[in-house]
Each structure stands twice: as C-alpha cells, then as structure tokens.
Amino acid sequence: MNQDSTGDLTPFSIDLTFEEARRRAEVVTALGPHWDPRAALQGEDEAYALLYSGLDAEQQRVYDMLVAAGVLPGEEPGRAASH
C-alpha cells in the first residue's frame, strides 16, 4: 500500500497582505470617528506613570533592575520592552 498521498492534495493559497489590510480597516471603523489616537496614547502614558509611582526603595530597585534588563520598558517615548 502506498502511504504517499501528496498527489491527492490541492494547492491552497491566501493573500495575507490583503486580509491584514481588511482587518485593520475594520478595526479603525469599529473605533469610530471620535477615536483620538493622541489622547489614547497620552492616557496610556498616564496609566503607566501611575502604575509605577509611589514605589518604596526595594520596589524601585527591582523596577530599575527589570528596566535595565529589558524586561520592562523604560520611561522614554515610544517605550517597549526589548525582549
């Protein structure tokens, strides 16, 4: 009995570039006309600052260590963890 059935397969392809563009357009549509990306980013920055405010000395030391290791993002604009 022949176990190789690759001759029975039908090629299938999909253009993911088109699908990604369609998905992004749907997301922007769902956000609505009143969505303000600048205000959203400002709100995220404020939330991030609040999250790491008021740390005691040990918490600050651990936070600084995690930032230096690239586990947590620093406070620079456009921040993102390096790992």
VEXLOZA-890291 format. One line per field, with one value per residue (C-alpha): residue in one letter; x negated, y, z negated. Coordinates in pm, 1 decimal, m for minus. Layout:
% VEXLOZA-890291
resn <- (A, ...)
px <- (X, ...)
py <- (Y, ...)
pz <- (Z, ...)
% end
This chain:
% VEXLOZA-890291
resn <- (M, N, Q, D, S, T, G, D, L, T, P, F, S, I, D, L, T, F, E, E, A, R, R, R, A, E, V, V, T, A, L, G, P, H, W, D, P, R, A, A, L, Q, G, E, D, E, A, Y, A, L, L, Y, S, G, L, D, A, E, Q, Q, R, V, Y, D, M, L, V, A, A, G, V, L, P, G, E, E, P, G, R, A, A, S, H)
px <- (0.0, m138.1, m145.6, m237.2, 88.9, m62.5, 68.6, 420.8, 358.3, 496.7, 278.5, 428.3, 305.0, 439.3, 313.1, 246.8, 147.3, 498.1, 655.3, 440.1, 533.2, 900.4, 867.2, 702.0, 969.7, 1238.4, 1061.6, 1045.0, 1412.1, 1505.2, 1317.0, 1546.1, 1493.2, 1439.4, 1134.7, 831.3, 504.1, 304.6, 540.0, 531.4, 151.0, 147.8, 387.9, 160.4, m139.7, 51.9, 161.4, m196.6, m329.2, m61.6, m130.1, m494.2, m454.4, m490.1, m728.7, m925.3, m1305.7, m1308.9, m1033.5, m1218.3, m1538.7, m1360.5, m1185.9, m1517.4, m1676.8, m1393.3, m1417.2, m1794.9, m1747.9, m1495.1, m1209.4, m1010.4, m1014.7, m1180.2, m1020.6, m1138.0, m878.9, m759.8, m879.7, m862.3, m1044.3, m1345.0, m1258.1)
py <- (0.0, 342.5, 582.9, 885.8, 1068.1, 1405.8, 1363.6, 1395.3, 1738.7, 2056.6, 2368.0, 2641.6, 2997.4, 3312.6, 3667.8, 3762.7, 4116.5, 4185.9, 4017.8, 4221.3, 4545.7, 4448.3, 4359.5, 4693.2, 4884.5, 4702.4, 4789.7, 5159.8, 5150.9, 4985.8, 5252.8, 5513.9, 5871.5, 6010.0, 5794.7, 6014.6, 5818.0, 6100.2, 6108.2, 5728.3, 5727.0, 6008.0, 5806.5, 5502.5, 5713.0, 5849.8, 5499.9, 5369.9, 5654.9, 5589.5, 5215.8, 5262.8, 5566.8, 5552.4, 5257.1, 5200.9, 5169.1, 4791.3, 4805.0, 5086.3, 4881.3, 4581.8, 4805.7, 4965.1, 4619.5, 4496.5, 4809.4, 4767.6, 4401.0, 4498.3, 4310.7, 4627.6, 4933.7, 5248.3, 5591.5, 5705.3, 5793.1, 5500.2, 5269.2, 4895.1, 4614.6, 4495.0, 4127.7)
pz <- (0.0, 95.9, m205.2, 8.7, 82.3, 176.4, 528.5, 386.4, 234.8, 388.4, 361.4, 144.0, 101.2, m57.9, m28.6, m391.5, m294.0, m167.6, m471.0, m711.0, m535.8, m555.3, m925.0, m1004.7, m815.7, m1017.6, m1344.5, m1254.3, m1152.2, m1481.3, m1678.6, m1528.8, m1417.0, m1767.4, m1848.8, m1913.9, m1892.8, m2054.1, m2354.2, m2377.0, m2388.0, m2642.7, m2859.0, m2833.3, m2937.2, m3236.0, m3338.3, m3307.0, m3522.4, m3784.1, m3784.1, m3880.0, m4106.4, m4481.7, m4487.3, m4805.3, m4784.2, m4731.0, m4468.1, m4288.7, m4291.1, m4137.4, m3883.8, m3781.8, m3751.5, m3525.3, m3307.4, m3276.3, m3179.9, m2910.2, m3076.2, m3142.4, m2918.5, m3046.2, m3052.5, m2707.9, m2440.6, m2232.3, m2502.5, m2471.4, m2645.7, m2447.7, m2491.8)
% end
